[in-house]
Amino acid sequence: MSFVSLVSLRKIVSTASLLTLLACSTSFNLARGAEQQQPYLVIRQASKISPMLGATTSEKDLIAYFGAKNVKRQTVNLAEGETSNGTVIFPNDPKKRVTFIWKDVKKRDLPEVIRIEDQPSLWRLPNEITTGTSLIELEKLNGKIFKMSGFDWDYGGNVLSWNNGKLESLLKSKSGKVSATASLAPAKGKNSPEDLSGDKEILSSNPSMHKLNPVVVTLSILAP
């Protein structure tokens, strides 16, 4: 499963238990986190909200948030067959699993990439984009069509440009140095036609693309 290349989240608890723990975050910390971390991943259910996972989240933070037993160091896949020594939270629970790739694997204080690639996932961006969000839904959120790469290669299905739409700025930090991006693929049981495959740019409005209506399969926060 592809994602934008940049070589470059005690006992696994139930969702209810996790959310009870998450509710302890103060409104001050949440507001400060939102300012520092945008864009960020978060779990929201009813009135409960999780810690925000973003560009300043360290491995120590993850252990403090979720407990050491739920934070594992693992070899994670990058593009083109490369791997990295990353950190995965809730590795045995797809709905809560998040992968961290670090700028410095010794310090593990600043992430280079944070990604989710399980469907369904409880994690989502503030605008509710998550795995399973469809191309047509993304167009509505963006207010415009966007550009993406063809399918069926290492960087297939990546959003290349939001075409100056609403998501162009909503998915970037104020400095522009941190951004969130998505990779799409045909929904389960569907195959991509030949005209949508390969190393090329395709508009989301392409009739074949609209008919296929692929969904987000990987959501990444990039902090190069």
N, C-alpha and C positions, 0 to 999 in steps of 0.2 A: 504494500500500500504506500503511495507516494506522499511526500509533503515537501514544502519549499525547502531547497537545500541550504543548510547552514552547518558546514562541517565545524564542518565546522567544526499528594497530596498523600502496645498492650494487646491485643486480640482484635481481629477484624470485627468491627461492630456493625450492627444493623443500621439501616438508614435512620430509623427513629432515634437510636442512641447517638449517632453522629450529630444529628440536628439538635439534639438536646445540649450536646457539648458546644456546638457552634453558637447557640443562642446566648452564650455567656459573653460574647464580644460586645464591648461598649460602643455606643453610638459615636463617641469621640474617635475611637480607633478605627471604626469603619469609615468615617468621613476622611480621616487622615490617610487611611489605606487607599481609598478611592483616588485621592489626589495624587498620591505617590505612585500608584500601580497602574493607572489607566494606560492601555487596556488591561483587563484582568479577567480571570475566571472565577466564578462564584456559584454556590448552590443557594437557591432561594426556594423555600417551601413555607407557605402561609406567612407567619410573621417572623420566621427564623431565617437567619442568613449565616453563611459560613465565612471563615477567614477568606480574604481575597488573595489569589495567587497571581503574582505579577513579577515585574522586572527586579524588585528588591527582595523577593522571597528567597531565603537561604534554606539549606538542608536543616539547620538548627531550628529555623522557624517551623518547618514541616513536622519535626519531631515534637516540638512544643505544642503545635496545634492538634496533632493526630496520634501521638504516642509512638515510641520507637518501634514497636512491633508492627506498625502499619506503614513504616517507611523503610524501603529496601534498596540497597545498591545493586544495580543490575547492568548487564551489558545490553544496550539498546541500539536499535538499528537506525542508521542514517540512510542517505541516498547512495546509489551506486555501489551497494554492497559494503559500505563502511559502517563501523560501529563506534560507540563511545561508552565509557564507564559512567552511566547516569544514575539517577535516583527515581524510584517509582513509588507512589503512594497507593495503598490498597491494591497491591498487585494481583490479588485473587478475586477482586470485586470489580467487574467491568464497568458498572454504573458509576463508580467512584475513582476509578484508576486514572492517574495523571502521570505523565513522564516528564522528567526534568533532565535536560542536557546542560552541563555547566561550562562556563567560560574557563574556569580553572578547576580541574577535577580534584585537586588536592584541597583547595579552600572550600569549594562548593558553597560559595556565598552569593554568587550572582549567576542566574540562569542565562544561557544563550538562547535556548528554545524551551518552551513549555508546551506540551501537546496532549490532546485527547484524540483517541481514534477508535472508540468503542461506541456501538449503537445499541440501546440508548445510553446516554450519559446524563448524570445529574448536573454536571458542570456546564456552564454557559457564559457567554459574554453578557455584559449589562443590557444589551439590546436583544437578548434572548436567542441569539444565534448559537446553535449547538450542532453536534453531529445529528444528521437526519434532516436538517433544514434544507429545503429544496431550492433549486435554481430559481424557480419562479418566485418563491418567498424572498430570496436574496434580491432579486430585481425590485420587488416592491419596497423592501427596506432601503435599498440604494436610491430609489427614485429614478433610476436610469439603467440601461443595459450595461454590461461590463464585459471585459475581455478575459478569456481563460485559454489554457493550453489544451491541445487535443489529448485524448485518452491513450492508454495502453503503452506507456513508456515510463521511465523513472520519474519524470516530472509531470506526468499526465494529470489533467484535471485541475491544475493549480490556477487560482485566480491571479491573473497577471496585472490587472488594473481595474479599479472601480470607475474609471472613466469620468473622474471629477464628480461622482455622485455623492450622496450623503455619507456612505460608508468610508469614503476616502479619508475624511477627517475623523469620523467617529471611531475608527479602528486604529488610530494613531495617538501616541502621547503628544503632549503640547510641544515637546522638542522635536517630534518627528523621528526620534531615534528608535522608538519601540513601536511595533505594529502587530496587529493580529491579522492572520490570513487563513484562507480556507482552501482545501483540496476537495474536489467533488468526484464522484464516480456514479455509474448507473446504479439505480436501486436494485436490491436483491432480486435475482431472477431475470434481470434485463442485461442485454449486451449492447455495447456501443457499436453503431454502424461504422463502416469503413471511412465515410466522409468526416467522422468526428474523431478519428484516431491519428496519432502521430505527432511529430514535433512541428506544431503550427499554432498560430493564434486563431481563436474562434470567438465570435461574438455570442453572448448568451442568447441573443434574439434569433440566432440561426434557427430556421424552422425545424431541422432535425434535432437540434439541441432542446428546443422547447417541447417537442414531442417526447423525447427521452426524459426530460426533467430530472437530471441527476441530483443527488443529495450530497451534503457535506459528509465526508468520511474522515477527514482529519482537520482539526482546528488547532492552529499553532500561534503562540505569542513569540515573536522574534525580537531579541534584544542584542543585536550584533555589537 
